[in-house]
Amino acid sequence: FFFFLKKKKKKKKKKKKKKKKKKNRFYLKMMFSRIACRAGVRGMMRAGAMQIKPAAMEKRWLSGACGKELEDEKAFFEEMEKPDVPEGWMMSYTEGSGFFRMTKSAGGMEMLVDCEFKAHDTEEDSTGFSVIITRNGVTADFTLRYAEASGSYTVEGMTTYTNRSSATELTPQAGVERDNNYEGPCIEDLEKTEVVEKVKDFLSANGISPDFAAYVHKTAQVLEQKAYMKFLTDLQTFAK
């Protein structure tokens, strides 16, 4: 009987030892997981600290990048050909705008050239522009495109207005009138006739020659370059 009791006591002691081992393993796991967690958090904090840069440094980098680009563009601008305005024409341009105008009065006609430029691409090999001529109470609007490769221009569209202001004024009302105006016939259809060729002959006889179109093309490149340099200057000032 005593022997049996002793055995039972021994078994109980063994069970207690096993529980202690389990508890020890659990505590060890918890300890290592906490250490690993702390190490991971510290690593993330260090990495985050390296990635976060002061706003002042970002501003200096943007300003410096703009300054470097501006110096390169100024050097490029100095090398650009700057053509003289053709005789009899007046050219107007507002700094920062994306277009320029040319006007001329001759032979009972009022002539206006509109050329719009948007993207910074001084190597663009063609330029589109409009020639608006008023005579005999009718205003005709010819859309042309000069190609540097061929050294000539093509007619891309044409329409007419009974009111000159609808074709030339830069007002909301004139813009609505232009939108509502008949946009003109399909040029592909007109090319089957002699109309397009005769229009080019008429324009050339009134000073809208390939050389004049080349001037418009080069001037658009020069003014666009100036607009781009102003943009870089403004952005550099903004970043300071």
C-alpha atoms as one frame of an Amber mdcrd trajectory, in Angstrom:
protein
   0.000   0.000   0.000   2.818   2.396   0.933   4.709   1.344  -2.090   1.735
   2.180  -4.272   1.462   5.624  -2.654   5.123   6.345  -3.241   4.759   5.473
  -6.892   1.838   7.814  -7.241   3.815  10.614  -5.643   6.660  10.014  -8.077
   4.248  10.224 -11.005   2.872  13.483  -9.710   6.375  14.892  -9.456   7.109
  13.881 -13.052   3.957  15.603 -14.275   4.960  18.797 -12.463   8.369  18.679
 -14.157   6.732  18.370 -17.579   4.521  21.381 -16.900   7.565  23.391 -15.896
   9.285  22.429 -19.145   6.245  23.500 -21.157   6.064  26.765 -19.268   9.769
  27.353 -19.824   9.406  26.708 -23.555   6.435  29.090 -23.742   8.356  31.831
 -21.921  11.363  31.348 -24.187   9.190  31.617 -27.294   7.538  34.754 -25.986
  10.910  36.278 -25.129  12.427  35.544 -28.557   9.315  36.805 -30.364   9.469
  40.067 -28.392  13.161  40.476 -29.193  12.474  39.792 -32.879   9.545  42.198
 -32.879  11.619  44.959 -31.276  14.439  44.368 -33.737  11.990  44.533 -36.642
  10.395  47.732 -35.401  13.815  49.312 -34.853  14.849  48.269 -38.369  11.709
  49.750 -39.847  12.204  52.955 -37.894  15.797  53.232 -39.103  14.745  52.571
 -42.716  11.941  55.087 -42.419  14.284  57.655 -40.962  16.610  57.213 -43.941
  13.760  57.556 -46.448  12.115  60.640 -44.924  13.855  63.755 -46.227  13.337
  67.292 -44.986  11.025  69.434 -47.138  13.748  72.075 -47.401  16.060  69.597
 -49.141  13.322  68.650 -51.610  12.831  72.334 -52.432  16.563  72.838 -52.998
  16.716  69.804 -55.279  13.767  71.053 -57.370  15.224  74.540 -57.557  18.626
  73.137 -58.515  17.157  70.893 -61.215  15.270  73.847 -62.709  18.410  75.980
 -62.599  20.473  73.366 -64.414  17.826  72.884 -67.105  17.473  76.644 -67.468
  21.198  77.112 -68.084  21.143  74.428 -70.790  18.085  75.970 -72.446  19.594
  79.462 -72.374  22.659  78.159 -74.187  20.404  76.469 -76.742  18.371  79.666
 -77.162  21.490  81.682 -77.969  22.217  79.348 -80.889  18.685  79.509 -82.327
  18.011  81.427 -85.518  15.828  84.474 -84.802  14.302  85.623 -88.099  13.304
  89.208 -88.838   9.641  90.093 -89.247   8.724  90.196 -92.960   8.325  93.661
 -94.473   4.918  95.237 -93.993   3.905  92.915 -91.184   3.528  93.645 -87.457
   4.015  90.882 -84.931   2.539  90.881 -81.421   3.238  88.488 -78.576   2.480
  88.605 -74.864   5.114  87.003 -72.631   3.852  83.763 -71.140   1.112  83.237
 -73.713   1.001  80.260 -76.070   0.399  82.064 -79.359   1.422  85.086 -81.414
  -0.281  87.219 -84.042   0.770  89.049 -87.172  -1.199  91.767 -88.965  -0.932
  93.582 -92.270  -3.079  95.945 -94.352  -2.471  95.941 -98.096  -4.436  96.214
-101.343  -7.756  96.812 -99.612  -7.275  93.681 -97.507  -6.932  93.170 -93.777
  -4.684  90.195 -93.077  -4.177  88.386 -89.796  -1.976  85.390 -88.955  -2.628
  83.356 -85.809  -0.075  80.775 -84.662  -0.563  78.745 -81.500   2.126  76.675
 -79.802   1.726  74.487 -76.713   4.194  71.666 -76.095   7.922  72.241 -75.556
   9.368  70.731 -78.728  11.812  72.983 -80.562  12.646  70.110 -82.913   9.077
  69.826 -84.221   9.344  69.643 -88.022   6.000  71.296 -88.800   3.880  74.212
 -87.597   0.183  74.863 -88.065  -1.205  78.405 -88.361  -4.226  80.312 -89.648
  -4.335  83.088 -92.235  -7.467  85.258 -91.988  -8.104  87.701 -94.831 -10.964
  90.184 -95.102 -11.881  91.637 -98.501 -15.103  92.650-100.245 -17.020  92.252
 -96.976 -16.125  88.563 -96.572 -13.587  87.092 -94.146 -11.880  83.874 -95.242
 -10.024  81.703 -92.753  -7.357  79.343 -94.151  -5.723  76.729 -91.922  -2.207
  75.945 -93.152   0.658  73.703 -92.066   4.286  74.306 -92.905   6.574  71.259
 -93.187  10.294  71.812 -92.684  11.218  68.737 -94.713   9.477  69.928 -97.899
   9.961  73.657 -97.294   6.338  74.330 -98.263   2.891  74.425 -96.728  -0.373
  72.586 -97.281  -3.970  73.718 -96.857  -5.680  71.744 -94.082  -8.973  73.610
 -93.899 -10.891  76.727 -94.902 -14.089  78.519 -94.027 -15.709  81.942 -94.379
 -17.405  84.479 -92.077 -19.736  87.359 -92.838 -18.573  89.074 -89.645 -14.805
  89.675 -89.275 -15.002  89.925 -85.483 -16.289  86.346 -85.291 -13.066  85.153
 -86.910 -10.550  87.420 -85.189 -11.700  88.579 -81.753 -10.563  86.719 -78.631
 -13.791  87.055 -76.661 -16.218  84.420 -75.300 -18.917  85.649 -77.694 -16.611
  85.411 -80.723 -15.556  81.946 -79.602 -19.184  80.791 -79.526 -19.752  82.276
 -82.983 -16.706  80.434 -84.335 -17.917  77.166 -82.844 -21.342  77.630 -84.434
 -19.954  78.680 -87.804 -19.791  76.229 -90.714 -16.346  74.630 -90.385 -15.846
  74.329 -94.119 -15.707  71.503 -96.640 -13.556  68.386 -96.497 -10.158  69.249
 -98.002  -9.796  65.755 -99.469 -12.934  66.400-101.509 -11.753  69.862-102.577
  -8.401  68.477-103.709 -10.254  66.669-106.488 -11.044  70.120-107.862  -8.778
  73.101-108.593  -9.964  75.074-105.551  -7.132  74.138-103.159  -4.425  74.826
-105.733  -5.954  78.180-106.643  -6.216  79.130-102.957  -2.473  78.507-102.598
  -1.822  80.653-105.684  -3.949  83.468-104.219  -2.185  83.291-100.850   1.256
  83.259-102.453   0.367  86.286-104.587  -0.526  88.143-101.385   2.663  87.368
 -99.495   1.784  84.023 -97.892   4.663  82.211 -99.577   6.690  79.187 -98.443
   9.340  81.634 -97.157   6.701  83.452 -95.104   5.468  80.113 -93.711   9.075
  79.228 -92.808   9.283  82.498 -90.854   6.126  81.590 -88.905   7.587  78.158
 -88.167  10.916  79.512 -86.876   9.267  82.285 -84.855   6.968  79.754 -83.190
  10.025  77.737 -82.139  11.823  80.815 -80.760   8.815  82.082 -78.809   8.034
  78.622 -77.472  11.619  78.356 -76.255  11.263  81.699 -74.467   7.990  80.540
 -72.902   9.677  77.349 -71.695  12.549  79.295 -70.129  10.062  81.543 -68.331
   8.303  78.438 -67.032  11.596  77.095 -65.642  12.356  80.462 -64.025   8.919
  80.591 -62.412   9.207  77.010 -61.141  12.670  77.716 -59.721  11.310  80.754
 -57.875   8.360  78.694 -56.665  10.720  76.040 -55.207  12.915  78.482 -53.256
